[in-house]
């Protein structure tokens, strides 16, 4: 049996990212409860919960397996640079791109 763990970057990752990964998993499991924000809402990428879940879904669409790879990197620490390493863009640029895509 294979176990999958959600890592928190040894406590260094933004809490909103940890919450967002959990909500990304719920989103992929087709369990979006009432009260979730719509895709594209929110002020910051690491705002947490459904805001970050939707953003991670966008990132994962750019590169399948992104969230799993991000989680793997978070085993031993955390850096916003993980987004650049995995997707080739800074996280704030990805957030801007995401907001622009949803607006269109």
C-alpha positions in Angstrom: 0.0 0.0 0.0 1.3 3.4 -1.0 0.9 6.3 1.4 0.7 9.9 0.3 1.6 12.7 2.7 1.0 16.3 2.6 4.2 18.1 3.5 4.3 21.6 5.1 7.9 22.6 4.3 9.0 21.8 7.8 6.6 24.6 9.0 8.0 27.1 6.5 5.2 27.0 3.8 2.4 29.6 3.9 -0.6 28.2 5.8 -2.8 29.3 2.9 -0.8 27.0 0.6 -1.2 24.0 2.9 -5.0 24.7 3.1 -5.0 25.2 -0.7 -3.4 21.9 -1.4 -6.0 20.2 0.7 -8.8 22.0 -1.2 -7.1 21.2 -4.6 -7.4 17.5 -3.6 -11.1 18.1 -2.8 -11.6 19.8 -6.2 -9.9 16.9 -8.0 -12.2 14.5 -6.1 -15.2 16.5 -7.4 -16.2 17.5 -3.9 -16.7 21.3 -4.1 -19.1 22.2 -1.2 -21.4 25.1 -1.2 -19.7 28.3 -0.1 -16.6 27.9 -2.1 -15.4 31.0 -4.0 -15.7 30.9 -7.7 -12.5 30.3 -9.8 -10.6 33.5 -10.1 -11.8 35.1 -6.9 -9.4 36.2 -4.1 -6.7 38.8 -3.6 -3.6 36.7 -3.0 -2.4 33.3 -4.3 -1.8 32.1 -0.8 -5.1 33.4 0.6 -5.9 29.7 1.4 -8.7 27.3 1.0 -10.7 27.4 -2.2 -8.9 30.6 -3.5 -5.6 28.8 -3.4 -7.2 25.5 -4.5 -8.4 27.0 -7.7 -5.0 28.7 -8.3 -3.2 25.4 -7.8 -5.7 23.8 -10.3 -4.6 26.4 -12.9 -1.0 25.7 -12.2 -1.6 21.9 -12.4 -3.3 22.5 -15.8 0.0 24.2 -17.0 1.9 21.1 -16.0 0.2 17.9 -15.1 1.5 16.6 -11.7 2.6 20.1 -10.6 0.9 19.9 -7.2 2.3 16.5 -6.5 5.8 17.8 -7.4 5.4 20.9 -5.3 4.3 18.8 -2.4 7.3 16.5 -2.8 9.6 19.6 -2.7 7.9 20.8 0.5 9.1 17.7 2.4 12.3 19.4 3.6 11.5 23.1 3.4 9.7 25.7 1.4 10.5 28.5 -1.0 8.4 30.5 -3.4 11.1 29.6 -5.9 9.6 26.1 -6.2 7.0 27.6 -8.6 9.8 29.1 -10.8 11.7 25.8 -10.7 8.6 23.7 -11.7 6.7 26.1 -14.0 9.4 28.6 -15.2 7.6 31.7 -13.8 7.5 33.4 -10.4 4.5 32.7 -8.3 3.3 36.3 -8.5 3.5 36.2 -12.3 1.5 32.9 -12.3 -1.1 34.6 -10.1 -1.3 37.6 -12.5 -1.6 35.2 -15.5 -4.3 33.2 -13.7 -6.4 36.3 -12.8 -6.1 37.5 -16.4 -7.2 34.1 -17.9 -10.2 33.9 -15.6 -11.2 37.5 -16.5 -11.4 36.7 -20.2 
